[in-house]
Amino acid sequence: MSNDLPARKIIHVDMDAFYASVEQLDHPELRGKPIAVGGGTKRGVVAAASYEARKFGVRSAMSGMMAQKKCPDLIFVKVRFDRYREISEKIKAIFHDYTDLVEPLSLDEAYLDVSTNKKGNPSATLIAKEIRHRIFEDTGLTASAGISINKFIAKVASDINKPNGQKTVDPEEVIPFLEALEIRKFYGVGKVTAEKMYRLGIFTGKDLKNKTLEFLSEKFGKSGKHYFQVVRGIHESPVKPHRNQKSVGAERTFGENLSSEVFLLDKLEQISGELDRRLKKSAMAGKTITLKIKYSDFTLQTRSKTLPYFVKEQAMLMETAKELLYQEKLENSVRLLGLSLSNLNNMEETTEAHDSAVFVQLQFDF
């Protein structure tokens, strides 16, 4: 590691199969059984799967029908977001006992910067262990954690010893850890990108590190620079306690596939109405309108238009949504439509007090 790199103590805490674990906690008869949260209807999609179900290949975002085929004994339970939020708030309160630099990614995971912390504990490893113990004591649920010098490595590390474990990557271990890592385990490298890397002879972090910046930029565009840096342990993004919401959206999965644009327009009216209500509730407006189309074969298409002014009213949303729908011919019958607004009016940069202290070189005791 270069001494020029910012040195921080970052923890990524990730709850284990959170939604499914909450259901098994509240319903003891489900413990030890394969369950899926959501996906229980003909058109349903799995929101989360227990570890017992994952052994059969059941995953989130999978159709309920496919999940049932993979695991005939699968038990479907309804989604209860209010309950998940309730427990998430308890977990968040535990985080804030240690640091105010907490960046939630979702209800079940967050980054914590404990370089300087409220407990005065120099060991991020011990802090992570204590946090995980407190989560279990307070909620009955288990969590996993990754600990390292930046968010990227901490995120990757949190998956190493799941469930109910943790992994620390010390500063001197960062490069060997990344070099040995399978490329598909790099956070942000999805299935399509991994397959492209395989075709280019990139199977591990070491293979990636041997590629030049020019090569990676040519093959992966703007992401090339990101891959070039992260495999060298460079990821300077600070933990941001107040993340700006980047988009507001609404979507609907249909009971039957729709192929008529007339019927789709009717559904868009309903979806734009819901989006209008959400925008009013959050007092937001935006410039970029995106139409999301999921076809009956599960292929996904998005169509976007950026306006020169902020919009929030349903009439304006619908006018652009209609234009996007007729922009090109539908490829197949449609099972889901979504409408979202981004490039919001809350995106002004904010200066946070901790930013000036983020890049101080520290003596590490992980």
C-alpha positions as MATLAB code, in Angstrom:
seq = 'MSNDLPARKIIHVDMDAFYASVEQLDHPELRGKPIAVGGGTKRGVVAAASYEARKFGVRSAMSGMMAQKKCPDLIFVKVRFDRYREISEKIKAIFHDYTDLVEPLSLDEAYLDVSTNKKGNPSATLIAKEIRHRIFEDTGLTASAGISINKFIAKVASDINKPNGQKTVDPEEVIPFLEALEIRKFYGVGKVTAEKMYRLGIFTGKDLKNKTLEFLSEKFGKSGKHYFQVVRGIHESPVKPHRNQKSVGAERTFGENLSSEVFLLDKLEQISGELDRRLKKSAMAGKTITLKIKYSDFTLQTRSKTLPYFVKEQAMLMETAKELLYQEKLENSVRLLGLSLSNLNNMEETTEAHDSAVFVQLQFDF';
ca = [
       0.000    0.000    0.000;
       1.209    3.435   -0.851;
       1.613    5.835    2.037;
      -0.146    8.412   -0.120;
      -3.453    6.550    0.087;
      -6.080    7.722    2.564;
      -6.216    5.430    5.554;
      -9.562    4.892    7.218;
     -11.241    2.250    9.321;
     -14.432    1.284    7.516;
     -16.948   -1.370    8.576;
     -19.616   -2.722    6.260;
     -22.400   -4.404    8.232;
     -24.778   -6.643    6.289;
     -27.690   -8.429    7.933;
     -27.978  -12.139    7.082;
     -30.970  -12.900    4.808;
     -32.691  -10.009    6.586;
     -36.342  -10.174    5.449;
     -36.418  -13.968    5.590;
     -34.662  -14.017    8.979;
     -37.218  -11.561   10.410;
     -40.027  -13.853    9.262;
     -38.347  -16.876   10.849;
     -37.780  -14.868   14.029;
     -41.444  -13.856   14.271;
     -42.746  -17.261   13.171;
     -40.788  -20.031   14.918;
     -42.549  -22.693   12.834;
     -40.638  -21.372    9.786;
     -37.181  -21.765   11.327;
     -34.951  -24.229    9.535;
     -37.294  -24.323    6.543;
     -36.831  -22.929    3.019;
     -38.855  -19.740    2.781;
     -39.211  -16.947    0.254;
     -40.477  -13.479    1.116;
     -42.806  -12.376   -1.668;
     -43.274  -14.288   -4.896;
     -46.336  -16.155   -3.667;
     -48.643  -15.227   -6.551;
     -48.636  -16.341  -10.164;
     -46.838  -13.150  -11.179;
     -44.880  -12.669   -7.966;
     -41.160  -12.018   -7.594;
     -39.027  -13.196   -4.660;
     -37.875  -10.288   -2.477;
     -35.633  -12.420   -0.236;
     -34.839  -16.074    0.445;
     -33.735  -17.881    3.592;
     -30.405  -19.704    3.585;
     -32.312  -22.980    3.527;
     -33.934  -21.876    0.246;
     -30.694  -20.523   -1.190;
     -29.218  -24.031   -1.071;
     -31.687  -24.901   -3.839;
     -30.697  -21.879   -5.928;
     -33.575  -19.616   -4.885;
     -32.511  -15.965   -5.085;
     -34.045  -12.497   -4.763;
     -35.526  -11.035   -7.981;
     -36.350  -14.570   -9.179;
     -39.910  -15.255  -10.294;
     -41.987  -17.170   -7.777;
     -42.706  -19.861  -10.365;
     -38.998  -20.446  -11.002;
     -38.288  -20.489   -7.258;
     -41.003  -23.116   -6.741;
     -39.481  -25.286   -9.482;
     -36.053  -25.107   -7.864;
     -37.449  -25.842   -4.407;
     -40.805  -27.673   -4.440;
     -41.117  -27.405   -0.640;
     -40.581  -23.635   -0.675;
     -42.845  -21.683    1.699;
     -43.923  -18.221    0.499;
     -44.610  -15.490    3.062;
     -45.930  -11.985    2.556;
     -43.633   -8.953    2.614;
     -43.973   -6.798    5.772;
     -41.919   -3.666    5.170;
     -43.203   -1.905    8.282;
     -41.758   -4.690   10.439;
     -38.450   -4.660    8.573;
     -38.178   -0.883    8.989;
     -38.938   -1.183   12.711;
     -36.017   -3.572   13.244;
     -33.793   -1.585   10.884;
     -34.256    1.493   13.085;
     -33.090   -0.486   16.136;
     -29.986   -1.604   14.265;
     -29.293    1.924   13.062;
     -29.475    3.183   16.667;
     -26.759    0.676   17.614;
     -24.526    1.987   14.812;
     -24.904    5.545   16.081;
     -23.680    4.502   19.525;
     -20.270    4.094   17.869;
     -20.141    6.768   15.171;
     -22.262    9.395   13.449;
     -20.585    8.538   10.149;
     -23.167    5.936    9.129;
     -24.203    5.536    5.492;
     -27.229    3.237    5.082;
     -27.396    1.427    1.752;
     -30.762   -0.191    2.463;
     -32.770   -1.445    5.454;
     -30.268   -4.245    6.032;
     -26.792   -2.869    5.347;
     -24.654    0.172    6.049;
     -21.125    1.562    6.039;
     -19.596    2.910    9.252;
     -16.453    5.026    9.485;
     -14.936    4.252   12.897;
     -11.517    5.842   12.283;
     -12.438    8.072   15.194;
     -15.328    6.642   17.213;
     -17.415    7.419   20.280;
     -16.009    4.453   22.230;
     -12.386    5.489   21.751;
     -11.673    1.945   20.585;
      -8.698    1.774   18.175;
      -9.715   -1.665   16.841;
     -12.316   -1.659   14.071;
     -12.332   -5.456   14.252;
     -13.406   -5.426   17.898;
     -15.991   -2.714   17.226;
     -17.537   -4.820   14.434;
     -17.633   -7.851   16.725;
     -19.304   -5.823   19.468;
     -21.864   -4.345   17.066;
     -22.774   -7.777   15.724;
     -23.168   -9.102   19.288;
     -25.421   -6.184   20.239;
     -27.566   -6.645   17.125;
     -28.114  -10.272   18.079;
     -28.862   -9.409   21.716;
     -31.308   -6.637   20.774;
     -33.060   -8.206   17.795;
     -32.318  -11.933   17.776;
     -30.881  -11.595   14.253;
     -27.354  -12.226   12.991;
     -25.182   -9.889   10.929;
     -21.944  -10.221    9.013;
     -19.258   -7.566    8.649;
     -16.295   -6.590    6.532;
     -13.554   -4.349    7.902;
     -10.867   -2.565    5.909;
      -9.398    0.726    4.703;
     -12.196    1.731    2.322;
     -15.829    1.046    1.463;
     -15.119   -1.154   -1.552;
     -12.916   -3.651    0.284;
     -15.145   -3.657    3.382;
     -18.159   -4.444    1.187;
     -16.363   -7.341   -0.521;
     -15.020   -8.627    2.811;
     -18.442   -8.719    4.479;
     -19.464  -11.514    2.123;
     -16.448  -13.745    2.852;
     -17.611  -15.342    6.118;
     -21.392  -15.106    5.755;
     -23.584  -15.856    7.573;
     -22.849  -14.594   11.093;
     -19.148  -13.919   10.542;
     -16.713  -11.162    9.770;
     -13.537  -10.606    7.792;
     -10.841   -8.016    8.386;
      -8.500   -7.013    5.572;
      -5.562   -5.211    7.193;
      -3.776   -2.451    5.226;
      -0.796   -4.700    4.445;
      -3.139   -7.484    3.285;
      -5.177   -5.360    0.851;
      -3.183   -6.018   -2.325;
      -2.720   -9.792   -1.790;
      -6.434  -10.061   -0.879;
      -7.559   -8.267   -4.035;
      -5.123  -10.122   -6.282;
      -6.408  -13.511   -5.108;
     -10.079  -12.517   -5.344;
     -12.209  -14.083   -8.084;
     -13.326  -11.348  -10.439;
     -17.027  -12.201  -10.008;
     -16.658  -11.397   -6.292;
     -15.604   -7.797   -6.977;
     -18.464   -5.588   -5.820;
     -20.140   -4.059   -8.885;
     -19.012   -6.755  -11.331;
     -22.221   -8.436  -12.398;
     -22.768  -11.541  -14.484;
     -22.507   -9.789  -17.863;
     -19.335   -7.879  -16.948;
     -17.759  -10.988  -15.434;
     -18.376  -12.941  -18.635;
     -16.826  -10.143  -20.672;
     -13.782  -10.164  -18.378;
     -13.481  -13.937  -18.742;
     -13.339  -13.520  -22.518;
     -10.496  -11.027  -22.017;
      -8.584  -13.476  -19.831;
      -9.437  -11.726  -16.555;
     -10.392  -14.278  -13.899;
      -8.828  -12.873  -10.719;
      -7.826   -9.536   -9.257;
      -4.246  -10.247  -10.290;
      -5.334  -10.676  -13.905;
      -7.200   -7.373  -13.665;
      -4.198   -5.635  -12.088;
      -2.008   -6.714  -14.996;
      -4.171   -4.756  -17.453;
      -3.300   -1.153  -18.268;
      -5.603    1.802  -17.658;
      -5.783    2.354  -21.423;
      -6.858   -1.252  -22.012;
      -9.548   -1.194  -19.325;
     -10.874    2.200  -20.458;
     -11.090    0.949  -24.038;
     -12.962   -2.208  -23.037;
     -15.149   -0.867  -20.198;
     -15.457    2.874  -20.796;
     -15.721    5.006  -17.653;
     -15.831    1.891  -15.474;
     -12.327    1.009  -16.664;
     -10.723    3.619  -14.429;
     -12.750    2.357  -11.473;
     -11.550   -1.233  -12.006;
      -7.970   -0.003  -12.450;
      -8.088    1.819   -9.110;
     -10.032   -0.553   -6.865;
      -7.802   -3.527   -7.652;
      -4.935   -1.363   -6.348;
      -6.810   -0.605   -3.140;
      -7.777    2.897   -4.239;
     -11.346    3.922   -3.442;
     -11.592    7.358   -1.887;
     -15.364    7.693   -1.500;
     -16.049    8.786    2.101;
     -18.868    7.445    4.267;
     -21.721    9.896    3.705;
     -24.292   10.030    6.526;
     -26.737   12.111    4.495;
     -27.088   10.440    1.119;
     -29.199   12.383   -1.317;
     -32.056   10.418   -2.805;
     -31.214    9.979   -6.487;
     -34.597    9.017   -7.875;
     -38.278    8.552   -7.069;
     -40.255    5.877   -8.865;
     -43.269    3.596   -8.994;
     -43.881    0.373  -10.888;
     -46.468   -2.345  -11.301;
     -46.363   -6.032  -12.266;
     -49.464   -7.090  -14.171;
     -51.657  -10.117  -13.522;
     -51.482  -10.953  -17.232;
     -48.987   -9.934  -19.901;
     -50.123   -6.887  -21.890;
     -49.397   -6.359  -25.569;
     -51.721   -3.453  -26.370;
     -50.286    0.044  -26.005;
     -53.801    1.282  -25.188;
     -53.939   -0.949  -22.108;
     -50.379    0.033  -21.212;
     -51.305    3.716  -21.335;
     -54.097    3.045  -18.861;
     -51.586    1.386  -16.510;
     -49.163    4.278  -16.980;
     -51.891    6.675  -15.833;
     -52.135    4.721  -12.570;
     -48.355    4.493  -12.144;
     -47.795    8.191  -12.887;
     -50.507    8.999  -10.347;
     -48.643    7.023   -7.699;
     -45.372    8.716   -8.661;
     -47.091   12.107   -8.430;
     -48.219   11.294   -4.869;
     -44.709   10.218   -3.863;
     -43.184   13.381   -5.332;
     -45.652   15.554   -3.440;
     -44.904   13.688   -0.222;
     -41.147   14.194   -0.619;
     -41.470   17.722   -2.082;
     -39.222   16.781   -4.996;
     -39.068   17.482   -8.708;
     -36.733   16.207  -11.401;
     -35.608   16.584  -14.980;
     -35.011   13.004  -16.192;
     -38.000   10.718  -16.733;
     -37.322    7.007  -17.250;
     -39.769    4.386  -18.467;
     -38.938    0.832  -17.392;
     -40.349   -2.074  -19.400;
     -39.987   -5.713  -18.387;
     -41.133   -8.094  -21.088;
     -42.753  -11.510  -20.680;
     -39.375  -13.167  -21.326;
     -37.945  -11.120  -18.400;
     -35.724   -8.951  -20.607;
     -35.547   -5.387  -19.334;
     -35.570   -2.160  -21.310;
     -35.358    1.458  -20.157;
     -36.124    4.582  -22.137;
     -35.242    8.028  -20.755;
     -35.676   11.677  -21.606;
     -34.095   14.661  -19.850;
     -36.062   17.896  -19.896;
     -34.558   21.406  -19.586;
     -36.705   22.122  -16.521;
     -37.898   20.412  -13.334;
     -41.228   18.600  -13.432;
     -43.381   16.925  -10.785;
     -46.999   17.146  -11.962;
     -48.707   14.001  -13.225;
     -49.745   15.648  -16.498;
     -46.142   16.403  -17.434;
     -44.946   12.991  -16.289;
     -47.634   11.292  -18.337;
     -46.937   13.358  -21.442;
     -43.284   12.293  -21.461;
     -44.096    8.709  -20.449;
     -46.459    8.440  -23.437;
     -43.735    9.771  -25.727;
     -41.270    7.193  -24.365;
     -43.779    4.361  -24.739;
     -44.334    5.184  -28.434;
     -40.623    5.874  -29.001;
     -40.140    2.433  -30.514;
     -42.132   -0.724  -31.078;
     -42.562   -3.106  -28.168;
     -40.341   -6.181  -28.417;
     -42.797   -8.538  -26.724;
     -45.783   -8.592  -24.404;
     -45.177   -6.684  -21.176;
     -45.307   -8.007  -17.588;
     -44.120   -4.871  -15.732;
     -44.058   -1.105  -16.250;
     -42.217    1.408  -14.117;
     -41.811    5.173  -14.171;
     -39.125    7.097  -12.304;
     -37.861   10.643  -12.002;
     -34.165   11.409  -11.455;
     -31.794   14.354  -11.784;
     -33.677   15.685   -8.774;
     -33.735   19.130   -7.202;
     -32.028   17.790   -4.042;
     -28.674   17.080   -5.706;
     -26.806   20.210   -4.707;
     -23.460   19.373   -3.176;
     -23.228   19.538    0.598;
     -20.045   20.030    2.546;
     -19.858   17.772    5.543;
     -17.748   18.640    8.535;
     -15.951   15.318    8.591;
     -14.696   15.506    4.988;
     -11.622   17.540    5.885;
     -10.484   14.838    8.308;
     -11.135   11.852    6.108;
      -7.769   11.684    4.375;
      -5.497   11.872    7.407;
      -2.941    9.054    7.569;
      -3.582    7.071   10.753;
      -1.714    4.472   12.762;
      -3.803    1.354   12.292;
      -4.801   -1.206   14.853;
      -7.348   -3.308   13.027;
];
